Structures are given as structure tokens and as C-alpha cells.
Amino acid sequence: MSVWTQASNIVKPRAGGTGKLFVLLAPDSTKFVRPATRPFSKTGNSQLSSTISQTTSTETDNAHETDPKPMSQSEQSKFDYDLFVIGTGPGGEGAAMQAAKGGWRVGVAERYQQIGGGCTHWGTIPSKALRYAVTSTMRSLKNPVMRELGYTIAPSMEQLGRGTQTIIGRQVSMRQSFYDRNNVPIHRGQARFIDEHTVRIDDGETVTAAHFVIATGSRPYRPSNVDFSHPRVYDSDTILGMQERPASITVYGAGVIGTEYASMFRNLGIKVNLINTRGQLLEFLDDEIIDALSYHLRDQGVIIRHNEYIDRLEPHDDGVVLYLKSGKALKTDAFLWANGRQGNTDDLGLQNLPIEANSRGQIDVDEQFQTCLPHIYAVGDVIGIPSLASAAYTQGRAAGMHMLGQCSGNLSLHDIPTGIYTSPEISSVGATEKELTAQCVPYEVGQAQFRSLARAQITGETVGMLKLLFHRETKRVLGVHCFGANASEIVHIGQAIMNQPDEHNTIEYFIETTFNYPTMAEAYRVAALNGINRLF
Ligand SMILES: Cc1cc2nc3c(=O)[nH]c(=O)nc-3n(C[C@H](O)[C@H](O)[C@H](O)COP(=O)(O)OP(=O)(O)OC[C@H]3O[C@@H](n4cnc5c(N)ncnc54)[C@H](O)[C@@H]3O)c2cc1C
């Protein structure tokens, strides 16, 4: 039996994300591939929101038959490079390394002073490093022994962020070594297309290439009615430079970035307003997980307001006042705008190509990450959702493999898990209950509460739950949803089983397997037993 279901594990709508992706879920098969059709268009944002169909490996191979004839080696040798990649974030790195390992002459361009992309300098790495600094420091300060010793200090943002620079430095030097070892030169400066095979770096050198990968990432969307030059007004890039710890902050936008920062600020003891333009937090998650997140954020003291929209923002010397369309006014020490992102395409010379970006600066690609010019690929945030470092890297590798003529069939391009680093942490992969119910899939649920696990009792991290969704008849695992400490690690055990061939991808595995004791992984056995006991 096959059913269509919206796959929220693939489409992860961060704030401002658009489009939905549908996947054909069949309990009796495991592989998902993109359709052979090329859904790009100059005007529509079809990109990955195309229909994904499930098919056999034979059909997968047929999909490649529609690809244009690859360039011959002698044709390629006329260019400076076989592949030139624009951007050194995870998307660009994935593509560059894949092609270099395949023996191609690869060069990259990077306009920032260091490689690594927004991921390393403004996004994933600094935000997760800061989160670790905040949670570990606050946990230590809450320790009764520390209290007894009289430690009641309140670390400044500058102190908490200090370690981040060390981690960024390590990331940059490690990633630089990848380029060095694989003989991939880095051209420093802004790359702009001047024709279909040539880019100019800043106003100087020109570089020609047989193929290109656009991996230029994204930046926070900045509406014109918000004064980002005011020292109390931040976006997700500038927040990393915050020196003083405000007593209160309003976070506008309750997507992943907004919710993560709201949670982090609250952990620091800052009063937080979280303004959500939608009716629920992170609607793409499983309902029970959304409820748990809302409960715990509120329990910690975050004031969440749903279905609210900015009317105007007035920054003053003593605080920022957010006026909402509903008539409410909120005054806090600082304001973080976390509502939407914009693809970095505005200064890329696209006007010299038939490629057009949409109103969010995103580029349409087909199932192989090719733009309307088959030798120019685009990957990562610049193509829109899911806008994750994890996905960008896989997409870059897939693009690299495709241009090398290799099949990317084994790359899990659509099996993208969600990892949200709030407190509690959240992670999920596969279908939600909402989706399975809408599609009338006969599923059952198995749950394990962290508080019943010995490991959680020992560490004190008892807030959390693992939830397995499985097919009543085949017992195939259809979805894994987790919140609580280390959820983003725990989910991968379930993901590994979900991706096994039929008969090996069932909850029986968790029942029959001996887990280390005490571990958090044991939650899988508890949840599987809980679920199987519901069957009749
Ligand atoms: C606060 C925050 C937290 C996040 N947390 C997570 C997380 O926990 N997990 C996760 O998976 N993802 C997370 N993300 C998302 C993740 O950072 C992005 O999805 C990822 O960085 C996208 O990679 P990319 O290669 O597409 O682009 P980027 O990493 O943005 O790299 C693009 C690079 O291209 C360069 N560039 C742009 N234009 C040009 C040009 N014309 N010429 C030369 N160079 C150019 C830029 O300088 C940049 O270095 C987070 C993002 C933010 C903002």
C-alpha cells in the first residue's frame, strides 16, 4: 500500500520558509528519489517543493537518462577549472571535496576573510557553541555545591562568547586543511558571473570553469521598517556581537532560530517575549513535541504570543518598544529579529545569465541541483528549505557526484532529520502523527519517558520523551520524535533502522537487541515494547 504524505522531515520550514514537499511513503519499500522531470522555472519557486516520488532503483537509473551529455575531457580542459564553487560553507565544501576526490581541477571563491561559510561564522557553530557555554555555565552555577561556596556571578555575553572564537578558529583551520590537502585553491573576493562560463573575482581576475556550484548561502532578511543600525536591535548575525547581558529581550519570529535563541536567553535568566506570526510553534513538528516545547518554554518563563504581527518598532536609548498590529506594545532592553532569511544572490552577476532568483533571493533547481543551465548547480541555503548545514553538505556532495557522472542514489537527500537546540532539545525524522492520520496509515505509537530510564535518573536529565510511530501490520518504523537531553543524537539510532531494507526496518529490532545499560538508547527498547503491547 502506498500513501501520499507531506514529509516534514524533508521540508523544514524555518521562519519565512515557503513551499511543501510531498513524499510517497510506502510501508513496503525504503528508497525515495526525485522525479525525472525538471521542475525549475524562472518565476515559480518550485525548487525542492517538487513532487518526490518513490520508485524502484531501475526508475532511479532512468531519471539520469534525461541528463545532458557530459562535457568531454578535452572540452573541459579549455577552462581554468573543471569546477568552480562559489562559497565555502558546507554546501560549497561538500561539492568541492567530492569533485576534487573525483580527480577534477577545482577552485573556490570566498568573499569573507575566512573559509567555512555562514555556518562556521554566524550560524550553526557560533550559536551552538554559545548555547553550550550558556547551558554548562548555568548548570554549574545552579549546582548546590557552587551555591554553598557562594558563587553567584552573572557572566557577561562577552565572557560567554569568548570560547566561541576558539571553536571557530579550530573549524576554520581544519576546513582550510581540506582545501589544502585536495589542492583546491581559494580565490578571495566576491565572485560575479560575467557569462555562463566565467566569473570575475572582485574587480580583478577572471576565472573560467566548465561547471559551477553556487553555494552562496543566505543572510537574515531585513525589513526596511526595522532600524538595524540601532545598538539595541539585532538580527541572528549581529546578536553574536552582543556584549552586555540585557535584562529583557523580545524575539520576533518563532522559527527554529528564534525559538533556539529565546530558549538560550531564558536559560541566562533574561526575561523573554517570543513573538510568533503563526498559530503554533514550529508547526512542522509532531503535535505532542510542539506541546512539550510550548509547555517547557512557558514553564521556564518565556512569554509566547502567537498570531501576532509587527506594526512598528521604536528603538529608544532606554529600550525598544515593539508595537503589534493587535494593539499590544512590548518594551524590552533588546530586540532580536528572527523572521525570515534571504538568499545571497543579489550581487552574483545573475543578470548576465538566464538564471533568476525569486523574491527571497533563492534559486530554483531540479532534482539533481541543476539550475536552468545544466552546468551551473546550486546547493544549500541559496535554494531555500530545509536551510540546514547538514542538508547543504549532502546536497553539495550530490551535485559533485552528479557532475562526475556518479549516481547519488545512496545519499539520503530526503531523509533530513530535524535538530532543534532548544531546552529541551528536539529532534525528529520521518512522518508525524498528523501526516499519518491524514493519509489513513494504520500506525501505532510507542513511547518512553526519560524519567523512567536509569541513565536519565543518574544524570538528572529526566525531562523528555522518545516516541516511535510504526505501521500496525508491517511494524515498519515510520517516524521517530524525541525531546529532551541529547535528542539530536538519540534520533539517529531510529533513523538508522528506518533506513534499513524491508523486514529490517521494524520496531522488532529494538525489542530483540541488547542495549548497554544504563543508556539513553534504552529508550528505544522501552518505546518499542510500549508500542507492541498496544497491538491486538
Ligand atoms: C543562528 C543559526 C543557527 C543555525 N543552526 C543550525 C543547526 O544547528 N544545524 C544546522 O544544520 N543548520 C543550522 N543553521 C543553518 C546553517 O547554518 C545553514 O543552513 C548553512 O550554513 C548553509 O550552508 P551554505 O553552504 O548553503 O551557506 P553558508 O554556510 O552561508 O556559506 C555561504 C558562503 O558563501 C560566501 N559567499 C556568498 N556570496 C559569495 C560570492 N558572490 N562570492 C564569494 N563568496 C560568497 C559567504 O561569504 C559564505 O561564506 C543555523 C543558521 C543560523 C543563522
The ligand as a Gaussian input file, in Angstrom:
#p B3LYP/6-31G(d) Opt

LIG

0 1
 C       21.631000      31.148000      14.127000
 C       21.661000      29.957000      13.212000
 C       21.729000      28.688000      13.758000
 C       21.761000      27.575000      12.921000
 N       21.827000      26.336000      13.485000
 C       21.882000      25.244000      12.686000
 C       21.997000      23.946000      13.257000
 O       22.037000      23.791000      14.472000
 N       22.085000      22.886000      12.427000
 C       22.055000      23.023000      11.054000
 O       22.154000      22.011000      10.340000
 N       21.940000      24.252000      10.487000
 C       21.852000      25.349000      11.267000
 N       21.765000      26.605000      10.704000
 C       21.695000      26.729000       9.233000
 C       23.083000      26.599000       8.589000
 O       23.993000      27.491000       9.181000
 C       22.958000      26.870000       7.105000
 O       21.952000      26.020000       6.593000
 C       24.263000      26.598000       6.365000
 O       25.266000      27.468000       6.796000
 C       24.071000      26.750000       4.860000
 O       25.258000      26.403000       4.221000
 P       25.618000      27.019000       2.790000
 O       26.850000      26.307000       2.346000
 O       24.441000      26.984000       1.926000
 O       25.902000      28.554000       3.050000
 P       26.812000      29.338000       4.082000
 O       27.271000      28.484000       5.197000
 O       26.054000      30.561000       4.442000
 O       28.090000      29.763000       3.234000
 C       27.978000      30.622000       2.129000
 C       29.331000      31.257000       1.875000
 O       29.322000      31.874000       0.596000
 C       30.041000      33.098000       0.669000
 N       29.584000      33.931000      -0.441000
 C       28.345000      34.403000      -0.655000
 N       28.275000      35.042000      -1.834000
 C       29.515000      34.979000      -2.369000
 C       30.076000      35.456000      -3.584000
 N       29.332000      36.070000      -4.525000
 N       31.396000      35.243000      -3.806000
 C       32.150000      34.593000      -2.892000
 N       31.667000      34.114000      -1.736000
 C       30.359000      34.291000      -1.483000
 C       29.688000      33.634000       2.033000
 O       30.659000      34.574000       2.470000
 C       29.693000      32.357000       2.865000
 O       30.984000      32.124000       3.375000
 C       21.727000      27.737000      11.518000
 C       21.673000      29.025000      10.959000
 C       21.633000      30.121000      11.798000
 C       21.596000      31.502000      11.171000

